Amino acid sequence: MEARRGDGRPPLAGAAGARDKRGMASLTAIGFDADDTLWQNEQFFRLTEERFADLLKDYAERGHLAVRLLDAEKRNLSHYGFGIKGFTLSMIETAVEVTEGKVPASVIADILEAGRAMLAHPVETLPDARATLERLAGDYRLILITKGDLFDQERKLAASGLGDLFDAIEIVSDKSAATYEAIFKRHADGAASSMMVGNSLKSDVVPAIRAGAWGVYVPHELTWVLEHVPEPDGEPRFRRIDALGQLAGLIEEIGAATSPSARSAR
């Protein structure tokens, strides 16, 4: 993949091309989450939920409806998985419940249309997404690791224009330590030689660290409540950055801190 790096810049400190001398000798692969890490996602769920509340305002107060919808989503994760289709079915189920089966067919039709609109929404990449991937491509194996509906995730990846920057694409039903162990073994040199970057502590960071990888948290202003867990303070392989554009600098810092010369100076 070295041919990708044609911008004339030297490899990052710790890049795969200098394994015998680099400071961060173990890092050879970087996994990236997609939704709300590389492109906007949660904001469209929030807007649709507002539309859902408007449709059912004669039957339920907004706060109560939000609780009932979240309960339905929790129940249905094991049946429908993550993504827009499961969210749409959960809205329909909630509408039936809060109206005691009296929800008008026109409201069901509007909910279905809202789901279709989400599936057709243009992809909005986040700031520094492309620049960061281009900066790292060629120095590391880049792996997109995203969960959700297969067709929708493939659509968003194609629309983002970022697909060619990845060495591998993994669309999974859920993210666990076992998921990361398998992916980093399949596409890289194992979890210990890999890093996972994402906006969800629960899905992207904590399980990756448990698998033995580095976990880098990039907060997004909107993150689904079911993805909230405490930061893993005290974990030596946990890092937090404010924006994706800081990732290359973080990798260089880690490489410098873990270099043989740095270790020998302790």
Buried (B, 14 or more C-beta within 10 A) or exposed (E): BEEBBEEEEEBBBBBBBBEEEBBBBBBBBBBBBBBBBBBBBBBBBEBBBEBBBEBBEEBBEBEEBBEBBBBBBEEBBEEBBBBBBBBBBBBBBBBBBBBEEEBEEEBBEBBBEBBEBBBEBEBEBBEBBBEBBBBBBBBBBBBBBBBBBEEBBBBBBEBBEBEEBBBBBBBBBBBBBEBBBBBBEEBBBBBBBBBBBBBBBBBBBBBBBBBBBBBBBBBBEEBBEBBEEEBBEEBEBBBBBEEBBBBBEBBBBBBBEBBEEEEEEE
